[in-house]
């Protein structure tokens, strides 16, 4: 695995950013922007995915990072649930819904895989270096 120096180097953070941008694009082109509560919820949960990956990385310890990755994964599930509400209210087509749902599922799997990698890793984080 390549050395990661910044959270921006993490593929999971990059994909979470794409998901957040894609969710925002839906809100800007549909009436969802007028459904303030749902708009705010999905904007917040999709942003939480990338933000928790970043915050966990910046903690400089694997245990804390894994905890924040767990929160990011949960936010990914929350976003996926909200996508169903958006679809059920006819804000997106079936094709758009499936694309976004697939993004959340793939990202969730990648976060889980990265968590498992960190759990098995002997590296405990840079704050534990002597």
Secondary structure as UniProt FT lines:
FT   HELIX           7..9
FT   HELIX           11..29
FT   HELIX           31..34
FT   HELIX           36..58
FT   HELIX           62..88
FT   TURN            89..90
FT   HELIX           94..120
FT   HELIX           126..128
//
